[in-house]
Amino acid sequence: MQKIAAIDIGSNAIRMIVGRVTDLWEVELLENIRLPGPPWAGCFHNGEITGNDHSAGC
């Protein structure tokens, strides 16, 4: 079975959803994580996420 994931970095939260595609082409949810924010405001430099800020979500 193939695993798939999606990450959404929004203005008020970071979300990550992980699922597994079954033999019947259905998605089985494995993980659904939401980090409220924006504690990651200092993570973005030049349109990229850097590892320099070690606060939640970065």
RACOR-V568199 format. One record per helix or strand of 3 or more residues. SS is the DSSP state (~ for helix, > for strand). FROM is the first residue (numbers start at 0). TO is the last residue. If there is no record, write none. Layout:
SS/FROM/TO  SS/FROM/TO
//
This chain:
>/1/8  >/12/20  >/26/35  ~/40/42
//
